[in-house]
């Protein structure tokens, strides 16, 4: 069998190469060999959430897998046909972990959306953990934007999972892809609305109130008004979240920050607000001018879906991250697309996808 060989240490060299390659292997039916998985990380190889991604992808397409073990830096993945159905995946199945539910969801979502039938997926693990999209980001930003491309899922949270305990639970219903609409992702347009969430689990509500008050105060200095909801979230662990949802004419953007031991509530809100303001003040590389459309995390996540649309597309982003550049490289290994970039890593940029 001939394998498409993917160097997992390329570029940013993290788990995104693994996740994107698994998704596209299922979709294109191309057998892959990924080596040097997370080679440059302090703990290289497959960690619990990455192993769950491999096993989840394998289950939805009856793949044959070699090397699916904790710590493995090389796997071979030979997919069969994608199947829909009911699935359950637990990131802590092999080892206690608060690994990200969101990253597992983003691995299996594209293939299941193209399976031609509805699926239901139950996921256990971290719902709000560092270095990964939170449940609220997935539900209110990512899924709302991707829905415009005809790719649709509903997700609900039954229990929040914070680092280090995890043990959160979400239920996702994934629907067959439909015809999408043409998106204007060149310029975000005018800001229509700012809303937020300030949440705590098993901690005094006053912490959430402090986060809320600080966020309102920071944004008010820029003439921006935000409506923030306080939430006491059900969880087996302790944690805090401050989440900002920005609704523009052409796009949505989300920014969140998490609490930690020794981190002041005010600093949690400040972190999320500063991320939003960096995006809000970034100019577009588009001939249309205006503000850059996609924030860096959404640009990274949409590139796979736009490349699969099989038609020309373009977007601007407030930041060309190494993560995004690496994901572009991974996509081009699988799909016959030409992706042109105007702008340099570390600054705003414009991407043009030609098929």
C-alpha positions as CSV (number, residue, x, y, z in Angstrom):
1,X,0.0,0.0,0.0
2,X,1.3,3.5,-0.9
3,X,1.0,6.0,1.9
4,X,1.0,9.7,1.7
5,X,3.8,10.6,4.1
6,X,3.3,13.7,6.4
7,X,6.1,15.2,8.5
8,X,4.5,16.0,11.8
9,X,7.3,18.3,12.8
10,X,6.8,20.7,9.9
11,X,6.1,24.4,10.7
12,X,4.3,24.8,14.0
13,X,4.8,21.0,14.5
14,X,1.9,20.5,16.8
15,X,-1.3,18.4,16.9
16,X,-3.0,20.4,14.2
17,X,-1.1,18.5,11.5
18,X,-2.4,15.3,12.9
19,X,-6.0,16.4,13.2
20,X,-6.2,17.9,9.7
21,X,-4.4,15.0,8.1
22,X,-6.8,12.5,9.8
23,X,-9.9,14.5,8.7
24,X,-8.7,14.7,5.1
25,X,-7.5,11.1,5.0
26,X,-11.1,10.0,5.9
27,X,-12.5,12.4,3.3
28,X,-10.2,11.6,0.4
29,X,-9.7,7.9,1.3
30,X,-5.9,8.4,1.1
31,X,-3.8,6.2,3.4
32,X,-1.4,8.3,5.4
33,X,1.8,7.8,7.4
34,X,2.5,10.6,9.9
35,X,5.9,10.6,11.4
36,X,7.7,13.0,13.9
37,X,4.3,13.6,15.5
38,X,4.6,16.6,17.8
39,X,8.4,16.2,17.7
40,X,9.3,19.5,19.2
41,X,6.9,19.5,22.1
42,X,8.0,18.9,25.7
43,X,6.0,15.7,25.6
44,X,6.3,14.5,22.0
45,X,4.1,12.0,20.3
46,X,0.4,11.1,20.9
47,X,-1.0,12.4,24.2
48,X,-4.5,11.4,25.3
49,X,-6.5,13.9,23.2
50,X,-4.4,13.1,20.1
51,X,-4.9,9.4,20.6
52,X,-8.6,9.9,21.0
53,X,-8.6,11.9,17.7
54,X,-6.8,8.9,16.0
55,X,-9.2,6.4,17.4
56,X,-12.3,8.6,16.7
57,X,-11.3,9.1,13.1
58,X,-10.6,5.3,12.7
59,X,-14.0,4.4,14.1
60,X,-16.0,6.6,11.8
61,X,-14.3,5.2,8.7
62,X,-13.3,1.7,9.7
63,X,-9.6,2.5,9.3
64,X,-6.8,0.2,9.9
65,X,-4.3,1.9,12.2
66,X,-0.7,1.2,13.2
67,X,1.0,3.0,16.1
68,X,-2.1,4.2,18.0
69,X,-0.5,4.3,21.4
70,X,0.3,6.9,24.0
71,X,3.6,8.6,23.2
72,X,3.8,7.2,19.6
73,X,5.5,9.5,17.2
74,X,4.4,7.6,14.1
75,X,1.1,6.2,12.9
76,X,-0.2,4.6,9.7
77,X,-3.9,5.2,9.0
78,X,-5.7,3.4,6.2
79,X,-9.3,4.6,5.9
80,X,-12.3,2.7,4.4
81,X,-15.7,4.3,3.9
82,X,-17.0,7.0,6.2
83,X,-20.1,5.9,8.2
84,X,-22.7,7.8,10.1
85,X,-24.2,6.7,13.4
86,X,-23.9,7.2,17.1
87,X,-20.5,7.5,18.6
88,X,-19.0,8.0,22.1
89,X,-15.4,9.1,22.7
90,X,-13.7,9.8,26.1
91,X,-10.4,11.5,26.1
92,X,-9.6,10.0,29.5
93,X,-10.3,6.4,28.4
94,X,-6.6,5.3,28.5
95,X,-5.2,7.9,31.0
96,X,-6.7,10.6,33.2
97,X,-6.8,13.8,31.1
98,X,-8.5,17.1,30.6
99,X,-7.7,16.9,26.9
100,X,-9.8,19.1,24.6
101,X,-13.2,17.9,23.5
102,X,-13.2,20.7,20.9
103,X,-10.1,19.4,19.1
104,X,-11.6,15.9,19.0
105,X,-14.8,17.3,17.6
106,X,-13.0,19.3,14.9
107,X,-11.2,16.1,13.7
108,X,-14.3,14.0,13.2
109,X,-16.8,16.8,12.2
110,X,-15.7,17.3,8.5
111,X,-15.9,13.6,7.6
112,X,-19.2,13.0,9.4
113,X,-20.7,16.0,7.7
114,X,-19.8,14.5,4.3
115,X,-21.1,11.0,5.2
116,X,-24.5,11.7,3.8
117,X,-26.5,11.0,6.9
118,X,-27.0,12.4,10.4
119,X,-24.8,11.4,13.3
120,X,-24.8,11.8,17.1
121,X,-21.6,12.1,19.0
122,X,-21.1,12.2,22.8
123,X,-17.7,13.5,23.9
124,X,-16.1,13.4,27.4
125,X,-13.1,15.5,28.4
126,X,-12.1,19.2,28.7
127,X,-14.7,21.7,27.5
128,X,-12.8,24.8,28.6
129,X,-9.1,24.2,28.7
130,X,-6.0,26.1,27.5
131,X,-4.7,26.1,23.9
132,X,-7.9,24.8,22.4
133,X,-11.3,26.2,21.3
134,X,-13.8,26.3,24.2
135,X,-17.3,24.9,23.9
136,X,-18.7,28.4,23.7
137,X,-16.3,29.4,20.9
138,X,-17.4,26.3,18.9
139,X,-21.1,26.8,19.4
140,X,-21.4,30.6,18.9
141,X,-18.5,31.3,16.5
142,X,-17.1,28.3,14.6
143,X,-20.4,26.5,14.0
144,X,-22.3,29.6,13.1
145,X,-19.8,30.6,10.5
146,X,-19.4,27.1,9.1
147,X,-23.2,26.8,8.8
148,X,-23.1,29.4,6.0
149,X,-21.0,26.9,4.0
150,X,-23.7,24.3,4.4
151,X,-21.9,22.3,7.1
152,X,-24.1,22.1,10.2
153,X,-24.0,20.7,13.7
154,X,-25.8,21.4,17.0
155,X,-23.8,21.0,20.2
156,X,-25.1,21.2,23.8
157,X,-23.1,21.0,27.0
158,X,-24.3,18.9,29.9
159,X,-21.3,19.3,32.2
160,X,-18.3,21.7,32.0
161,X,-14.8,20.2,32.1
162,X,-11.9,22.4,33.4
163,X,-8.2,21.6,33.6
164,X,-6.9,19.5,35.3
165,X,-9.9,17.3,36.1
166,X,-11.8,17.5,32.8
167,X,-14.7,15.1,32.7
168,X,-17.0,17.5,30.9
169,X,-19.7,16.3,28.5
170,X,-21.1,17.6,25.3
171,X,-23.5,16.0,22.8
172,X,-23.3,16.9,19.1
173,X,-25.7,16.2,16.3
174,X,-24.0,16.4,12.9
175,X,-26.1,16.9,9.8
176,X,-25.4,16.1,6.1
177,X,-23.8,18.9,4.2
178,X,-26.0,21.2,2.2
179,X,-25.4,23.8,-0.5
180,X,-23.7,26.8,1.1
181,X,-23.8,30.5,0.3
182,X,-21.0,32.7,-1.0
183,X,-19.3,34.5,1.9
184,X,-17.8,37.9,1.9
185,X,-14.7,37.2,4.1
186,X,-12.7,40.2,2.8
187,X,-13.8,42.8,5.3
188,X,-15.8,42.2,8.4
189,X,-18.1,45.3,8.1
190,X,-19.5,47.3,11.0
191,X,-19.7,46.0,14.5
192,X,-23.3,45.2,15.3
193,X,-23.2,43.7,18.8
194,X,-20.9,42.7,21.6
195,X,-22.0,40.1,24.2
196,X,-20.1,38.1,26.7
197,X,-20.2,35.3,29.3
198,X,-18.5,35.4,32.7
199,X,-18.7,32.0,34.3
200,X,-17.5,30.1,37.4
201,X,-17.8,26.5,38.6
202,X,-17.5,25.7,42.3
203,X,-16.1,29.1,43.1
204,X,-17.8,32.3,44.5
205,X,-20.0,34.1,42.0
206,X,-18.2,37.3,43.0
207,X,-15.3,36.2,40.9
208,X,-17.5,36.1,37.8
209,X,-18.9,39.5,38.8
210,X,-15.3,40.9,39.0
211,X,-14.5,39.5,35.6
212,X,-17.7,41.1,34.2
213,X,-17.1,44.5,35.7
214,X,-13.4,44.6,34.5
215,X,-14.4,43.6,31.0
216,X,-17.1,46.3,30.8
217,X,-14.7,48.9,32.1
218,X,-11.9,48.1,29.6
219,X,-14.1,48.1,26.6
220,X,-15.9,51.2,27.7
221,X,-12.6,53.1,27.3
222,X,-12.9,52.4,23.6
223,X,-16.5,53.4,23.3
224,X,-17.6,49.8,23.2
225,X,-20.6,48.5,25.1
226,X,-20.9,44.8,26.0
227,X,-23.8,42.8,27.6
228,X,-22.3,40.1,29.9
229,X,-24.2,37.2,31.3
230,X,-23.2,35.6,34.6
231,X,-23.2,31.8,34.8
232,X,-22.6,29.3,37.6
233,X,-21.7,26.3,35.5
234,X,-22.2,22.6,36.6
235,X,-18.8,20.8,36.8
236,X,-16.8,18.3,38.8
237,X,-13.9,20.7,38.9
238,X,-13.2,24.4,39.5
239,X,-12.7,27.0,36.9
240,X,-13.6,30.5,35.5
241,X,-14.2,31.8,32.0
242,X,-14.6,35.2,30.3
243,X,-15.9,34.9,26.8
244,X,-16.5,37.7,24.2
245,X,-18.7,37.3,21.1
246,X,-18.4,40.0,18.5
247,X,-21.0,40.1,15.7
248,X,-20.1,42.0,12.6
249,X,-21.9,42.5,9.3
250,X,-19.9,39.7,7.5
251,X,-18.5,37.5,10.3
252,X,-18.4,36.5,13.9
253,X,-15.4,36.5,16.2
254,X,-14.8,35.0,19.6
255,X,-12.2,35.5,22.3
256,X,-12.0,33.9,25.7
257,X,-9.6,33.6,28.7
258,X,-9.5,31.1,31.5
259,X,-8.8,31.5,35.2
260,X,-5.9,29.7,37.0
261,X,-4.6,29.4,40.5
262,X,-3.0,32.8,41.4
263,X,-4.6,34.6,38.4
264,X,-6.8,37.5,39.4
265,X,-10.3,37.7,38.0
266,X,-9.6,41.1,36.5
267,X,-6.6,39.7,34.6
268,X,-8.8,37.0,33.1
269,X,-11.2,39.6,31.7
270,X,-8.2,41.8,30.6
271,X,-6.7,38.9,28.6
272,X,-9.9,38.3,26.6
273,X,-10.4,42.0,26.0
274,X,-6.9,42.6,24.8
275,X,-7.2,39.7,22.3
276,X,-10.4,41.2,21.0
277,X,-8.9,44.7,20.7
278,X,-5.9,43.4,18.8
279,X,-8.3,41.9,16.3
280,X,-10.6,44.9,16.3
281,X,-7.8,47.3,15.5
282,X,-6.2,45.2,12.7
283,X,-6.6,46.5,9.2
284,X,-7.6,44.4,6.2
285,X,-5.3,43.4,3.4
286,X,-8.3,43.4,1.1
287,X,-8.7,45.9,-1.7
288,X,-12.0,46.7,0.0
289,X,-10.1,48.1,3.0
290,X,-11.8,48.2,6.5
291,X,-11.0,45.8,9.3
292,X,-9.5,42.3,8.8
293,X,-12.4,39.8,8.7
294,X,-11.3,36.6,10.4
295,X,-9.5,36.4,13.8
296,X,-6.5,34.0,13.7
297,X,-8.2,31.0,15.3
298,X,-11.2,31.1,12.9
299,X,-8.9,31.6,9.9
300,X,-7.0,28.5,10.9
301,X,-10.2,26.4,11.3
302,X,-12.0,27.6,8.1
303,X,-9.1,26.9,5.7
304,X,-10.0,23.2,5.4
305,X,-13.6,23.8,4.7
306,X,-13.0,26.6,2.1
307,X,-10.5,24.3,0.3
308,X,-13.1,21.5,0.2
309,X,-15.7,23.8,-1.4
310,X,-14.1,23.3,-4.8
311,X,-14.4,27.0,-5.8
312,X,-12.4,30.1,-5.5
313,X,-12.5,31.8,-2.2
314,X,-10.6,34.5,-0.3
315,X,-10.4,35.9,3.2
316,X,-8.5,38.4,5.3
317,X,-7.2,37.7,8.8
318,X,-5.9,39.9,11.6
319,X,-2.9,37.6,12.1
320,X,-1.1,35.1,9.9
321,X,0.0,32.6,12.5
322,X,2.5,29.8,12.2
323,X,-0.5,27.6,13.1
324,X,-2.4,28.8,10.0
325,X,0.6,28.5,7.7
326,X,1.1,25.0,8.8
327,X,-2.5,24.1,8.3
328,X,-2.4,25.5,4.8
329,X,0.7,23.2,4.1
330,X,-1.2,20.2,5.4
331,X,-4.3,20.9,3.3
332,X,-2.2,21.3,0.1
333,X,-0.7,17.8,0.7
334,X,-4.2,16.3,0.2
335,X,-6.2,18.6,-2.1
336,X,-5.4,20.1,-5.6
337,X,-5.7,23.7,-4.5
338,X,-3.4,26.7,-4.8
339,X,-3.4,28.9,-1.8
340,X,-1.8,32.3,-2.2
341,X,-0.8,34.5,0.8
342,X,-0.3,38.2,0.9
343,X,1.2,39.2,4.2
344,X,3.8,37.7,6.6
345,X,3.6,35.6,9.7
346,X,3.0,37.7,12.7
347,X,0.9,40.4,10.9
348,X,-2.4,40.7,9.1
349,X,-2.8,38.9,5.7
350,X,-5.0,37.9,2.8
351,X,-5.5,34.3,1.5
352,X,-6.7,33.4,-1.9
353,X,-7.8,29.8,-2.6
354,X,-7.8,28.7,-6.2
355,X,-9.0,25.3,-7.3
